[in-house]
């Protein structure tokens, strides 16, 4: 069965352990990047190595957790071939896969209980990318580093004065 990558900070540790155990029972191989306790730590230390593996194509899916999910999500999305989605319910997880081909799911451990987190992950793992009209958008996500910013109609709020 598929290998999955997983990482969390101290706020997500207990939920990470719960998800990891449940997925191992289902037959998944889990590669755990930490953390390994509830002792305070900096989430970039565990998310960067996980995101690098996904970015390099060495693994297809990752699961990351922190208190709000925002911090781990921001770190993961620094990599051009990572499409990390912050998901707090099953519908968001489904749409992240169907429309965005998310390859990492970020879960806000302080805002969803362990059972809901596992349901969210299960939807994430069992939902396919629809491709079609979403394919071009997906391709543009990875192309951001080559995207011509001059073609975007952007108004800086500070420029309105």
N, C-alpha and C positions, 0 to 999 in steps of 0.2 A: 504494500500500500504506500501511498504518498508520504513523503517527508514534509513536515510543517515546521516552520521556525516560530518561536515564541519568546517574548521578552516583556518585562514590566519593571516599573519602579516600585518603591516600597508601598505605595498606595494600591497598586494593582497586584501585588505579590500573591495574596490569598486567592484571588479570582484566577490568576494565572495558573496556580497549582491545581485548582479545581478543574479548569478547562483542560489542562495538560493530562491529568489523570483520566478524565472522561474520554478524550480523544485517543489516548493509548489503549484503553479498553476496546475502542472501536477499530483498532488495528493500525492507527497512524503511528509513524515514527516521529518523535518530537525532538527537535534540537533546541535546547533551552539556553538562551543567552543571559539569563538572570533577570533580575536580582534573585538572591536566594534567601532573603529574610525581609522582615518589615522595617529593618534599620534604614534610616533616611539615606538616599543616594541620588545621584544625578542621572536622569533617564537617558540623556544622549550617550552615556557610556555603554548602554546595552542596545540602544536602537540603531546607532550608526553601524555596528558590525552586522546586525540583522539586515538592515536596508542595503548594505553593500552586497550581501549574498543574493538578495532578490534582484538588485540592479544588474549584477553580473550574469544573471540567468542560472545560477547554481541551484536555485530552489524556486518553486512556483508561487508559494503562498506563505504569508507571515501574519502573525497575530501580535499586536502590541497593546499594552495597557498602562494607563496612569490614572491619576485622580479624575481629571476632566477629559482625558483623551486628546486634548488639544496639543500639549507639548510633544508627546510622542509622534503625533501625526505631522507636526511641523518638521521635526527632525527627519522623519522618513521621506517626506516629500522634497527634500533637498536633492534627491537622486533622480536623474532624468528618466529612468525606466521604472521607477516606483510610482504606483498609483494607489496611495494610501487613502482610505476613506474613514472618517469618523462616524461610527454607527452606534446608535443608542436604542434601536429597535429593529425588528426583523424586516420591515418594509424598506427601511433605509439600506440595510445590508443587501437586500435583493436588488434594489435599484443600483447600488454601487457596483455590483457584479454585472447586471444586465446592460446598463448604459455606459459604465465607465471602465469596465474590465479591471476593477480594483484588484490588486495583487497583495495588498496588506490591509488588514482591518484594524482600526484603532478603537478601543473600547474605553469609555469613561467609567472606571471601576467604582467611583464614589456615587454614581448616579444610576447604575443598574445592578440588580442583585446577581448572584452567581448563576442561578438557573436561567435568567434572561440572557446573561452574557453567553452562556453555552448555546442557547437557541439562536442568538445572533450569529455566532460562529458557525453553527450548523447550516444556516441559510447561506452564509457566505461561501462555505465549502461546497454546497450542493447546487449552486445557481450558476448557470453558464452565461457567458457574454453573448448578447444578441447580435453583435456585429452590425451588418447593414448600415443604416443611417448613422449609427454611433461609431463606426470604424474610423471615419475621417477625423472626428473629434478626438478619439483616442489617440490617433497618430499625432495630432497637434499638441497633445499634452507632452509627449516625449520630445517634440521639436522645439520646446520653449527656448532652449539655449540658442537655437538658430533662428528664432522668430524675430521678424523685423518689427521692433516696437513702434516705429514710425507709422505702421499701417493700422495702429490701434487708436481709436478715438478715445483718448484718455484726458480727463480734466482733473487736475490736482485741486483739491479743495482750497489750498492756499493761494492758487492762481485766480480765484474768483473775486478777490478783493478789489 
